[in-house]
Amino acid sequence: MKQFIGVTKALSDPSRVKIVKMLQHRSMCVCEIQATLELAQPTASKHLKILEEAGLVTYRKSGLWVNYSLADGKSNPYAATLLGNLRHWLDSDPEVLGMAKRLPEINREQICKR
């Protein structure tokens, strides 16, 4: 039951659901997520940590970058099921649509130069 509760709690925050929806499109670094959702860096990092602990998100270091992507679900069957369902859910939601439109404009090199 602990894994199930962890996944449902992780997805109980709208920002974390948006992060999952963004990561369906491509892997992203914290600064890209932060810029897209207009969050402070510590807030974005905290959300990513919660998603990671729930088995929904994973990360990979690549040089100076830490790239976050959706987990494969092998470590948590509840995470796998919800990630699969979320692929089809909320696609017509106005907030999710607006966020998806902004993603091509989000460029880590430009954001992180600031």
N, C-alpha and C positions, 0 to 999 in steps of 0.2 A: 504494500500500500504506500510505502514511503516514496517510491519512484513516481507513482501516479500523482500523489499530492504535490511533489516537487515540480512536475511538468505543468500541472494545472495552475499552481501558484505563479510559475514563471510566465505563463501566458495570461495572467489576470491583469497585466498592465498594458494599456494601449501602446505605449512606446515600444515595449518588447514585442508585441504582435507586429508592429510596423517594421521593426528590425528583421524579424523572420521573413516578412513579405519582401523586404529589400534584398535579403540574401538569396531569395529565390531567383533573382535576376543575375547576380554575380557576387563574387567574394569582395569584401570591402574592408578597409582599415578603419580604425576608430575615428579618425578625422573626417572621413567621408560620411560615416554614419552620423557623426556629430553635426556636420554641415547640413545634411539632408533633413534631419529632424530638428535642427536649431536647438540643440542641447549643449550644455556645458560638457567639456571633456570628461570630468570625473563622473558625471551622471551617465554618459554613454558607456563608459567603462564599467560602471556598476551594473547597468542593465545587461551588458555582454557577459559579465561574470555570472550573473544569475541564470542566464540562458545556457551558459556552458555547464554549470553545475547540474542543471536539469537534463543535460544530454541533448539539447536542441541545437547547440552551436559548437563548433570546434574552431581552432585557430592553427595557423602555420606561420612560422617566422621565415621571412625571405629578406635577407640583408637587414636593412633598417626597418622594414615594414613588418607589421603583424597583420596577417590577412585572416579575416573571419569568414566562415562559410557555414552552411547548414551541416549538421552532423548526419552521418549515414543511418543513425538509429540503432546500430548494433548493440550499444551499451544499455539501451532502455527501450523496451517494446512500446511503451506508452508514447514516448517521444516520436518513435518511428510512425506510429499510427496518426498522431496529431499533425506531424509534419506533412504526411501524405494527404490528409484531409485539408490542411491549410493551403495546399497548392491550388485547390479549387474554391476555397472560401474567400470571401471579401474582395474578389477581383473587380466587382462593379461598385465597390464602396468609393465615394468621392475622395476621401482622404488618401486611400491607397492608390487610386488612379492618379491623383495629383503628384504624389510622391514618385510613382513610377515614371511620370513624365519628366520629372526633374533629374532622375538618375543619370541620363546620358551627359548632362551638363556638369556633373560632379567629377572633378578631376583632382586626384590626391596631390599631384605636383603643384598645382596652383593653390590649393587649400593650405598645404603644409608649409608653403613659402612665407605665409603671413607672419 
